[in-house]
Amino acid sequence: MIQCSFQRYEKKYLLTPAQYEAVRAGMQSYMTPDAYSKYTICNVYYDTDDFRLIRTSLEKPVYKEKLRVRSYGTVNDAGRVFVELKKKFDGVVYKRRVVMEAADAVAYLAGREPGDDTQIFREIDWFMHSYQPAPKVFIAYDREAFAGTGNPDLRVTFDTRLRGRTEHVDLRSGDYGQSILGGNQILMEIKIPGAAPLWLARLLSDNHIVSTSFSKYGAYYKRYILTRQTAPAAYSYQKEVLSVA
């Protein structure tokens, strides 16, 4: 059964390889690999032409929302994808998603085909009507995932090889892209409905691991898109000054 609604806390941590090894060793008695264990996640993020959604998100408002289409591995037209509406309010993440074939999802979000008459589709329709977004950035990463042995709602994931692109922004076009994380950092995420168990809090404290505010899409935007947007403005200003002189 595919879960289509989530409500939980999500904490992110940037680890060194040594911290990663320490966490993996420390969680062995409490966590087990999930049903798929290791896989590649591909995402297409929808945004406005002026990247309003990611710019707003980076300002860390109390409420923010985004729309993405996700697949596990690369897909063809008939491959299964998830159209996900993700919201965050006061630290709590709410995710709603529907399952479609890749070609149908592209047609639906482009307005060429209607969605089903369900609550989640109506929420996505309202988002599309409000923002008029289009596919802007592709983000992929390789994930290693674990679930709590006594608490399956506790999930810990490790993401590596974060990469993105702004050309061929389609889940059917492969999982290549420009590197997002520098060096050999590993992104760890802890997802849980409530407070973290004591053993996990101690494990993080003993290894000097603290949470950080990190967005994969935001990191790509700042590294590769924002620099392109600001460079022409700086060039134009410099050209104007030189012509006046």
C-alpha positions in Angstrom: 0.0 0.0 0.0 1.3 3.4 -1.0 1.2 6.1 1.7 -0.2 9.3 0.3 -0.3 11.6 3.3 2.5 12.4 5.8 2.7 14.6 8.9 6.1 14.6 10.7 9.2 16.5 11.8 12.2 16.4 9.5 15.7 17.3 10.7 18.7 17.6 8.4 22.4 17.2 9.2 25.5 17.5 7.1 28.0 14.8 8.1 31.6 14.1 7.6 32.5 10.5 6.5 33.7 9.9 10.1 30.4 11.1 11.6 28.5 8.9 9.1 30.4 5.8 10.1 29.8 6.6 13.8 26.1 7.0 13.3 25.8 3.9 11.2 27.6 1.9 13.9 25.6 3.4 16.7 22.1 2.8 15.1 22.6 -0.9 14.3 20.7 -2.1 17.3 17.8 0.2 16.7 17.4 0.6 12.9 17.1 -1.7 10.0 17.4 -1.1 6.2 14.0 -0.3 4.7 12.3 -2.4 2.1 14.4 -0.9 -0.7 17.6 -0.1 1.3 19.6 1.8 -1.4 18.1 3.6 -4.4 18.3 6.8 -6.5 15.7 9.5 -6.0 14.9 11.8 -8.9 12.9 15.0 -8.6 11.5 17.8 -10.8 10.8 21.0 -8.9 8.1 23.3 -10.2 8.5 27.0 -9.8 7.5 30.4 -11.3 9.6 32.1 -13.9 11.2 34.3 -11.3 11.8 31.4 -8.9 9.4 32.9 -6.4 8.8 29.6 -4.5 12.4 28.8 -3.7 13.3 32.4 -3.0 10.4 32.5 -0.5 11.5 29.2 1.0 15.1 30.4 1.5 13.8 33.3 3.6 12.6 30.7 6.2 9.0 31.8 6.6 6.7 30.2 9.1 4.7 28.7 6.3 6.1 27.5 2.9 5.0 25.1 0.2 6.4 23.5 -3.0 5.4 21.1 -5.7 7.6 18.4 -7.1 7.4 15.2 -9.2 9.4 12.3 -7.8 10.5 9.0 -9.2 12.6 6.2 -7.7 15.2 5.7 -10.4 14.8 6.9 -13.9 11.5 6.2 -15.7 10.0 6.0 -19.1 6.5 7.3 -20.1 4.7 4.5 -18.3 6.9 4.6 -15.2 5.4 5.4 -11.8 5.9 8.8 -10.4 4.6 10.8 -7.4 3.2 14.3 -7.8 3.9 15.7 -4.3 2.6 18.9 -2.6 4.8 19.6 0.4 4.1 22.2 3.0 5.9 23.2 6.2 4.2 25.1 9.0 5.8 25.9 12.3 8.4 23.2 11.9 6.0 20.4 10.9 6.1 18.9 7.4 2.9 18.0 5.7 3.2 16.0 2.4 0.3 15.0 0.1 0.9 13.0 -3.1 -0.7 11.1 -5.9 0.6 8.4 -8.1 0.6 8.7 -11.9 2.4 7.4 -14.9 5.2 9.8 -15.9 3.7 10.9 -19.2 0.3 11.5 -17.6 1.9 13.5 -14.8 3.6 15.8 -17.3 0.3 16.3 -19.2 -1.7 16.9 -16.1 0.7 19.5 -14.7 0.8 21.2 -18.1 -3.0 21.6 -18.0 -3.5 19.2 -20.9 -5.3 16.5 -18.9 -7.5 16.8 -15.8 -6.7 15.0 -12.5 -9.1 12.8 -10.6 -11.8 14.4 -8.4 -10.1 13.8 -5.1 -9.0 16.1 -2.3 -5.3 15.8 -3.0 -5.8 16.5 -6.7 -7.9 19.5 -5.8 -5.1 20.8 -3.6 -2.6 20.4 -6.4 -5.0 22.1 -8.8 -5.3 25.1 -6.5 -1.5 25.3 -6.2 -1.1 25.2 -10.0 -3.8 27.9 -10.4 -2.3 30.1 -7.8 1.4 30.1 -9.0 1.2 29.0 -12.6 4.5 27.1 -12.1 6.6 25.1 -14.6 9.3 22.5 -14.3 12.5 24.4 -13.4 15.1 22.2 -11.8 15.9 18.5 -11.7 17.5 17.2 -8.6 18.8 13.6 -8.0 20.7 11.8 -5.2 21.6 8.3 -4.0 19.8 7.3 -0.8 20.4 4.8 1.9 17.3 4.4 4.1 16.6 2.9 7.5 13.5 2.4 9.6 13.2 1.9 13.4 12.9 -1.8 14.3 10.5 -1.0 17.1 9.2 2.2 15.6 8.8 2.1 11.8 7.7 5.7 11.8 11.2 6.7 12.7 13.3 7.0 9.5 16.9 7.9 9.0 18.2 8.5 5.5 21.7 9.2 4.1 21.9 11.1 0.7 25.1 11.3 -1.4 26.0 12.5 -4.9 23.5 15.3 -4.8 23.2 16.7 -8.4 21.0 18.9 -10.4 20.4 20.5 -13.8 18.2 23.1 -15.5 18.2 21.6 -19.0 16.1 18.6 -19.9 14.1 19.0 -16.7 12.2 15.7 -17.1 12.3 12.5 -15.0 12.6 10.6 -18.3 15.9 12.2 -19.3 18.3 10.4 -17.0 19.7 11.2 -13.6 22.8 13.3 -14.5 23.6 16.7 -13.2 26.0 19.2 -11.6 27.3 18.5 -8.1 25.5 20.3 -5.3 27.4 19.4 -2.2 31.0 20.2 -2.0 33.7 17.8 -0.7 32.6 14.4 0.6 29.7 15.6 2.8 26.7 13.3 3.5 23.2 14.6 4.1 21.4 12.8 6.8 17.7 13.3 7.5 15.7 12.2 10.5 12.0 11.9 10.0 9.7 11.2 13.0 6.2 12.1 14.1 7.4 13.4 17.5 10.5 13.7 19.6 13.6 11.7 18.8 14.3 8.7 21.0 16.9 9.1 23.8 19.5 6.8 22.2 19.4 8.8 18.9 19.8 12.1 20.8 22.8 10.8 22.7 24.3 9.4 19.5 24.1 12.8 17.8 25.4 14.6 20.9 28.4 12.2 21.4 29.5 12.8 17.8 29.0 16.6 17.8 26.3 16.4 15.2 23.9 19.4 15.0 20.9 20.0 12.8 21.2 22.5 9.9 18.8 24.3 7.6 19.4 22.7 4.2 17.4 22.5 1.0 18.6 20.5 -2.0 16.7 22.7 -4.4 17.8 25.8 -2.5 21.4 24.8 -2.5 21.3 24.2 -6.3 19.5 27.5 -6.8 22.1 29.5 -4.8 25.0 27.8 -6.5 24.0 27.7 -10.1 20.9 29.9 -10.8 21.3 32.9 -8.5 24.8 33.5 -9.7 23.5 33.6 -13.3 20.7 36.0 -12.4 23.0 38.5 -10.5 25.9 38.4 -13.0 24.1 40.3 -15.8 22.9 43.0 -13.4 26.5 43.5 -12.2 27.8 43.6 -15.8 25.1 46.1 -16.9 25.9 48.3 -14.0 29.6 48.2 -14.7 29.0 48.9 -18.4 26.8 51.9 -17.5 29.5 53.3 -15.2 32.2 52.9 -17.8 30.1 54.7 -20.5 29.4 57.6 -18.1 33.1 57.9 -17.3 
